[in-house]
Amino acid sequence: MKKGISQWSFPSNYKLNECFKVAKDAGFDGIEVVLDETGEITLKSTEDDIKKFVELSKSVGIEISSLATGLFWNYSLSSDEKKIREKAFSNRTVLELFIVQ
């Protein structure tokens, strides 16, 4: 069995590299990173940005086991408003970048 922890479990001022190291040192096998409108992983993150975090996690020896976001509460794929659906679709695009890693 593998143990994982969410990035939301760490103080909000911790950078991902700190979260990776602390989680690994605490005996966790994986970490759930967070996609948000601000922060290190955002809707504007590129494939290269994502690869950088994947490589960093591998260098620390911890896997990115999942991706958390609360953005779909505000940006629903089934919204009546086109702009909201478009924003929701951009959430999906970033999620797909993690899947291919």
Protein Blocks (a to p, Z undefined) as FASTA:
>chain_A
ZZdddfklpcfkbcfklmmmmmmmnopabdcddddfbdjbdfkbcfklmmmmmmmmmmno
pacfbdcdfklmmmcfkbfblklmmmmmmmmmmmmmmmmZZ
